[in-house]
Amino acid sequence: MGNFEYLALLGLCLAVTLPLEAVLHVGVYRQRRRLLSCIGCVAAVFISWDLIGARLGHWGYNPTYVTGLRVAGLPVEEYLFFVVVPLCAILAFEAVCATLGDVSNWLTARRKRLRERIRR
């Protein structure tokens, strides 16, 4: 796989989580502005951090696993990482909420049941 390993891994992440939208109808893509603002905030912070860290020499990127296309010193895959991973996380979270109902209510009920078991 060589130079496309990083891209393949990102593609696999998308392939696993994108069907959640179609199967569970979580509505992530219907809220485009919300999705873009969430991903944009995360990407802005961490891309800035990556740019600074790479320029200071704190870390680098192994040319064996990236395509070699760079923007401002960072591999294109790194920019895609900060879009794909938050998107996958949002899809996974919404899928859990759709499956279990409101997670906070579920956790509250679970804690209550655990406390009742302990008291017995």
N, CA, C and O of each residue as an XYZ file, in Angstrom:
480
protein
N       0.820     -1.178      0.000
C       0.000      0.000      0.000
C       0.876      1.259      0.000
O       0.572      2.221     -0.705
N       1.927      1.256      0.763
C       2.925      2.323      0.737
C       2.381      3.708      0.988
O       1.818      3.997      2.044
N       2.561      4.564     -0.014
C       2.243      5.975      0.137
C       0.764      6.267      0.364
O       0.406      7.406      0.664
N      -0.080      5.291      0.234
C      -1.508      5.540      0.388
C      -2.081      4.949      1.676
O      -3.300      4.893      1.836
N      -1.217      4.506      2.598
C      -1.710      3.891      3.831
C      -2.531      4.843      4.676
O      -3.594      4.473      5.174
N      -2.051      6.066      4.842
C      -2.762      7.058      5.645
C      -4.133      7.337      5.010
O      -5.144      7.371      5.711
N      -4.166      7.534      3.704
C      -5.429      7.772      3.006
C      -6.356      6.564      3.117
O      -7.564      6.721      3.294
N      -5.799      5.371      3.015
C      -6.603      4.162      3.118
C      -7.223      4.035      4.510
O      -8.381      3.638      4.640
N      -6.468      4.365      5.530
C      -6.982      4.314      6.889
C      -8.125      5.308      7.078
O      -9.138      4.982      7.696
N      -7.965      6.516      6.548
C      -9.035      7.511      6.629
C     -10.264      7.038      5.855
O     -11.396      7.218      6.304
N     -10.034      6.436      4.694
C     -11.140      5.899      3.908
C     -11.871      4.787      4.635
O     -13.096      4.692      4.562
N     -11.128      3.949      5.332
C     -11.736      2.871      6.114
C     -12.592      3.436      7.245
O     -13.686      2.936      7.510
N     -12.095      4.474      7.909
C     -12.883      5.128      8.971
C     -14.209      5.632      8.414
O     -15.259      5.450      9.030
N     -14.154      6.265      7.247
C     -15.380      6.756      6.614
C     -16.289      5.603      6.197
O     -17.504      5.666      6.382
N     -15.705      4.564      5.642
C     -16.497      3.426      5.171
C     -17.256      2.752      6.314
O     -18.351      2.225      6.113
N     -16.675      2.771      7.501
C     -17.316      2.133      8.647
C     -18.432      3.009      9.211
O     -19.473      2.494      9.620
N     -18.226      4.334      9.236
C     -19.199      5.199      9.906
C     -20.232      5.848      8.980
O     -21.326      6.181      9.438
N     -19.926      6.035      7.713
C     -20.897      6.680      6.818
C     -22.223      5.933      6.707
O     -23.265      6.583      6.628
N     -22.234      4.609      6.699
C     -23.522      3.912      6.628
C     -24.431      4.167      7.833
O     -25.636      3.933      7.748
N     -23.878      4.638      8.946
C     -24.703      4.923     10.117
C     -25.772      5.956      9.795
O     -26.887      5.893     10.311
N     -25.420      6.909      8.936
C     -26.380      7.939      8.531
C     -27.558      7.307      7.791
O     -28.714      7.634      8.062
N     -27.269      6.422      6.880
C     -28.328      5.814      6.070
C     -29.137      4.778      6.857
O     -30.358      4.698      6.722
N     -28.455      4.003      7.664
C     -29.132      2.912      8.380
C     -29.950      3.427      9.560
O     -31.100      3.027      9.743
N     -29.360      4.311     10.358
C     -30.034      4.770     11.573
C     -30.720      6.126     11.420
O     -31.417      6.577     12.329
N     -30.526      6.767     10.282
C     -31.146      8.081     10.014
C     -30.854      9.083     11.134
O     -31.767      9.700     11.683
N     -29.572      9.231     11.461
C     -29.192     10.091     12.575
C     -29.267     11.575     12.247
O     -29.304     12.394     13.165
N     -29.292     11.949     10.981
C     -29.504     13.341     10.600
C     -28.293     14.248     10.704
O     -28.443     15.469     10.748
N     -27.113     13.688     10.742
C     -25.902     14.502     10.856
C     -25.721     15.394      9.639
O     -25.374     16.567      9.779
N     -25.950     14.861      8.456
C     -25.727     15.626      7.232
C     -26.832     16.646      6.971
O     -26.640     17.572      6.182
N     -27.976     16.491      7.617
C     -29.057     17.466      7.454
C     -28.761     18.760      8.202
O     -29.356     19.798      7.913
N     -27.841     18.700      9.163
C     -27.471     19.871      9.952
C     -26.093     20.362      9.516
O     -25.145     20.382     10.302
N     -26.004     20.754      8.249
C     -24.704     21.086      7.645
C     -23.968     22.198      8.380
O     -22.773     22.077      8.650
N     -24.663     23.269      8.701
C     -24.002     24.402      9.360
C     -23.418     23.993     10.708
O     -22.298     24.370     11.052
N     -24.175     23.235     11.449
C     -23.721     22.746     12.757
C     -22.513     21.819     12.605
O     -21.543     21.918     13.356
N     -22.589     20.919     11.622
C     -21.505     19.975     11.366
C     -20.233     20.706     10.951
O     -19.151     20.422     11.465
N     -20.367     21.647     10.021
C     -19.202     22.397      9.549
C     -18.588     23.250     10.651
O     -17.365     23.358     10.730
N     -19.405     23.856     11.498
C     -18.840     24.666     12.578
C     -18.108     23.794     13.593
O     -17.061     24.184     14.109
N     -18.651     22.628     13.875
C     -18.011     21.701     14.816
C     -16.671     21.213     14.269
O     -15.651     21.274     14.956
N     -16.684     20.730     13.030
C     -15.453     20.227     12.419
C     -14.469     21.372     12.211
O     -13.266     21.198     12.404
N     -14.969     22.535     11.818
C     -14.099     23.696     11.593
C     -13.355     24.123     12.845
O     -12.167     24.443     12.788
N     -14.047     24.128     13.978
C     -13.395     24.508     15.246
C     -12.298     23.522     15.614
O     -11.190     23.917     15.976
N     -12.610     22.262     15.521
C     -11.629     21.221     15.846
C     -10.438     21.309     14.894
O      -9.286     21.288     15.326
N     -10.724     21.407     13.605
C      -9.662     21.446     12.601
C      -8.773     22.669     12.781
O      -7.551     22.562     12.678
N      -9.361     23.822     13.047
C      -8.566     25.047     13.201
C      -7.570     24.927     14.348
O      -6.402     25.286     14.203
N      -8.025     24.430     15.464
C      -7.146     24.302     16.637
C      -6.036     23.295     16.371
O      -4.862     23.597     16.587
N      -6.390     22.113     15.911
C      -5.391     21.057     15.796
C      -4.488     21.193     14.576
O      -3.339     20.752     14.615
N      -4.973     21.784     13.512
C      -4.084     22.041     12.380
C      -3.062     23.098     12.761
O      -1.891     22.990     12.398
N      -3.494     24.115     13.489
C      -2.545     25.126     13.975
C      -1.483     24.479     14.859
O      -0.291     24.757     14.729
N      -1.933     23.626     15.746
C      -1.014     22.932     16.644
C      -0.034     22.080     15.834
O       1.167     22.084     16.101
N      -0.551     21.357     14.855
C       0.296     20.525     13.999
C       1.320     21.357     13.234
O       2.492     20.987     13.155
N       0.882     22.475     12.673
C       1.791     23.343     11.919
C       2.928     23.836     12.802
O       4.092     23.817     12.402
N       2.583     24.274     13.993
C       3.610     24.773     14.924
C       4.547     23.643     15.339
O       5.767     23.804     15.318
N       3.982     22.510     15.712
C       4.798     21.375     16.145
C       5.730     20.878     15.058
O       6.891     20.567     15.325
N       5.232     20.802     13.837
C       6.069     20.333     12.723
C       7.170     21.334     12.395
O       8.306     20.950     12.120
N       6.829     22.611     12.427
C       7.839     23.642     12.129
C       8.919     23.707     13.198
O      10.077     23.995     12.895
N       8.551     23.444     14.441
C       9.538     23.445     15.524
C      10.331     22.145     15.581
O      11.280     22.022     16.356
N       9.940     21.180     14.760
C      10.660     19.918     14.706
C      10.285     18.930     15.793
O      11.019     17.973     16.040
N       9.154     19.148     16.444
C       8.717     18.221     17.492
C       8.259     16.886     16.916
O       8.362     15.854     17.580
N       7.757     16.902     15.694
C       7.370     15.670     15.024
C       7.411     15.867     13.517
O       7.474     16.985     13.006
N       7.374     14.755     12.844
C       7.388     14.778     11.383
C       6.484     13.675     10.854
O       5.792     12.998     11.614
N       6.503     13.511      9.552
C       5.629     12.537      8.915
C       6.471     11.623      8.046
O       7.256     12.085      7.218
N       6.304     10.340      8.237
C       7.077      9.347      7.515
C       6.649      9.338      6.045
O       5.494      9.038      5.745
N       7.555      9.659      5.138
C       7.195      9.718      3.711
C       6.761      8.368      3.134
O       6.191      8.320      2.044
N       7.021      7.292      3.841
C       6.601      5.965      3.379
C       5.086      5.838      3.355
O       4.542      5.110      2.524
N       4.388      6.542      4.263
C       2.956      6.340      4.444
C       2.089      7.475      3.918
O       0.864      7.369      3.964
N       2.677      8.546      3.425
C       1.905      9.674      2.899
C       2.208      9.872      1.418
O       3.242      9.429      0.918
N       1.301     10.536      0.731
C       1.432     10.699     -0.723
C       2.534     11.674     -1.127
O       3.028     11.610     -2.254
N       2.922     12.559     -0.241
C       3.944     13.541     -0.572
C       3.361     14.903     -0.923
O       4.098     15.885     -1.009
N       2.046     14.975     -1.127
C       1.400     16.264     -1.372
C       1.345     17.027     -0.056
O       0.832     16.529      0.946
N       1.880     18.241     -0.076
C       1.933     19.039      1.153
C       1.329     20.406      0.936
O       1.417     20.975     -0.152
N       0.718     20.924      1.974
C       0.192     22.280      1.995
C       0.732     22.930      3.261
O       0.474     22.454      4.366
N       1.473     24.004      3.102
C       2.072     24.732      4.232
C       2.925     23.812      5.103
O       3.007     24.016      6.314
N       3.549     22.818      4.514
C       4.452     21.942      5.246
C       3.826     20.687      5.822
O       4.540     19.796      6.281
N       2.508     20.603      5.804
C       1.832     19.409      6.329
C       1.323     18.554      5.185
O       0.875     19.083      4.167
N       1.385     17.238      5.336
C       0.803     16.364      4.316
C      -0.705     16.592      4.203
O      -1.364     16.897      5.196
N      -1.235     16.448      3.023
C      -2.671     16.612      2.797
C      -3.465     15.661      3.686
O      -4.550     16.002      4.158
N      -2.923     14.479      3.910
C      -3.606     13.490      4.748
C      -3.838     14.017      6.164
O      -4.832     13.676      6.804
N      -2.932     14.836      6.638
C      -3.071     15.369      7.994
C      -4.264     16.325      8.078
O      -4.998     16.321      9.067
N      -4.453     17.130      7.053
C      -5.629     18.003      7.008
C      -6.907     17.173      6.952
O      -7.884     17.465      7.642
N      -6.884     16.136      6.120
C      -8.054     15.266      6.006
C      -8.353     14.561      7.324
O      -9.516     14.334      7.658
N      -7.306     14.214      8.073
C      -7.482     13.563      9.365
C      -8.380     14.391     10.271
O      -9.253     13.854     10.953
N      -8.156     15.721     10.274
C      -8.914     16.592     11.171
C     -10.302     16.927     10.647
O     -11.036     17.686     11.279
N     -10.663     16.380      9.520
C     -12.033     16.448      9.026
C     -12.708     15.091      9.213
O     -13.840     15.010      9.688
N     -12.006     14.039      8.837
C     -12.582     12.686      8.855
C     -12.824     12.189     10.280
O     -13.901     11.669     10.571
N     -11.863     12.337     11.155
C     -12.004     11.787     12.510
C     -13.130     12.476     13.298
O     -13.934     11.780     13.919
N     -13.219     13.813     13.297
C     -14.383     14.404     13.980
C     -15.715     13.996     13.349
O     -16.693     13.774     14.063
N     -15.763     13.894     12.020
C     -16.988     13.459     11.361
C     -17.366     12.054     11.819
O     -18.528     11.795     12.134
N     -16.404     11.156     11.858
C     -16.665      9.786     12.314
C     -17.110      9.765     13.774
O     -17.996      8.994     14.143
N     -16.503     10.600     14.596
C     -16.878     10.658     16.010
C     -18.311     11.154     16.177
O     -19.071     10.612     16.979
N     -18.676     12.184     15.418
C     -20.038     12.718     15.491
C     -21.044     11.669     15.024
O     -22.079     11.465     15.660
N     -20.736     11.009     13.917
C     -21.635      9.963     13.417
C     -21.787      8.830     14.427
O     -22.893      8.337     14.651
N     -20.681      8.420     15.031
C     -20.733      7.337     16.020
C     -21.535      7.758     17.248
O     -22.344      6.982     17.758
N     -21.315      8.979     17.724
C     -22.057      9.466     18.895
C     -23.550      9.521     18.600
O     -24.364      9.064     19.402
N     -23.908     10.080     17.448
C     -25.324     10.175     17.089
C     -25.943      8.795     16.893
O     -27.122      8.598     17.187
N     -25.164      7.849     16.404
C     -25.663      6.481     16.251
C     -25.941      5.854     17.613
O     -26.941      5.157     17.785
N     -25.066      6.098     18.573
C     -25.286      5.591     19.930
C     -26.542      6.215     20.521
O     -27.365      5.530     21.129
N     -26.679      7.535     20.334
C     -27.878      8.213     20.849
C     -29.138      7.684     20.188
O     -30.158      7.502     20.854
N     -29.081      7.437     18.884
C     -30.255      6.918     18.176
C     -30.586      5.499     18.630
O     -31.753      5.113     18.675
N     -29.571      4.739     18.960
C     -29.779      3.353     19.370
C     -30.232      3.248     20.824
O     -31.142      2.483     21.144
N     -29.596      4.016     21.695
C     -29.889      3.919     23.127
C     -30.861      4.979     23.621
O     -31.239      4.973     24.793
N     -31.262      5.875     22.758
C     -32.049      7.010     23.212
C     -31.081      8.055     23.747
O     -29.888      8.009     23.447
N     -31.570      8.968     24.511
C     -30.704     10.007     25.069
C     -29.717      9.358     26.040
O     -30.123      8.751     27.030
N     -28.440      9.487     25.756
C     -27.399      8.822     26.537
C     -27.394      9.302     27.986
O     -27.173      8.505     28.898
N     -27.633     10.581     28.208
C     -27.611     11.077     29.584
C     -28.734     10.442     30.397
O     -28.527     10.100     31.561
N     -29.917     10.276     29.811
C     -31.010      9.603     30.525
C     -30.672      8.147     30.787
O     -30.983      7.606     31.848
N     -30.034      7.518     29.809
C     -29.639      6.127     29.957
C     -28.623      5.985     31.098
O     -28.732      5.081     31.927
N     -27.626      6.896     31.130
C     -26.615      6.833     32.187
C     -27.220      7.099     33.557
O     -26.868      6.433     34.532
N     -28.125      8.065     33.638
C     -28.775      8.373     34.907
C     -29.555      7.169     35.413
O     -29.484      6.839     36.596
N     -30.290      6.518     34.540
C     -31.058      5.329     34.936
C     -30.122      4.209     35.358
O     -30.408      3.491     36.316
N     -29.024      4.052     34.666
C     -28.051      3.001     34.999
C     -27.446      3.249     36.379
O     -27.334      2.332     37.193
N     -27.064      4.481     36.630
C     -26.501      4.812     37.959
C     -27.515      4.538     39.067
O     -27.172      4.016     40.127
N     -28.756      4.898     38.802
C     -29.809      4.678     39.787
C     -29.964      3.188     40.082
O     -30.086      2.795     41.242
N     -29.959      2.354     39.034
C     -30.063      0.901     39.237
C     -28.864      0.365     40.014
O     -29.019     -0.499     40.877
N     -27.669      0.875     39.713
C     -26.475      0.426     40.438
C     -26.551      0.800     41.908
O     -26.206     -0.009     42.769
N     -26.996      2.009     42.208
C     -27.129      2.430     43.613
C     -28.127      1.548     44.348
O     -27.914      1.189     45.506
N     -29.227      1.198     43.664
C     -30.224      0.327     44.299
C     -29.662     -1.053     44.586
O     -29.975     -1.642     45.621
N     -28.838     -1.578     43.691
C     -28.209     -2.892     43.914
C     -27.254     -2.840     45.105
O     -27.193     -3.767     45.912
N     -26.515     -1.743     45.197
C     -25.535     -1.597     46.293
C     -26.249     -1.539     47.628
O     -25.768     -2.115     48.605
N     -27.379     -0.862     47.696
C     -28.138     -0.724     48.949
C     -28.729     -2.036     49.422
O     -28.964     -2.203     50.619
N     -28.977     -2.971     48.521
C     -29.568     -4.256     48.896
C     -28.611     -5.107     49.593
O     -28.947     -6.227     49.979
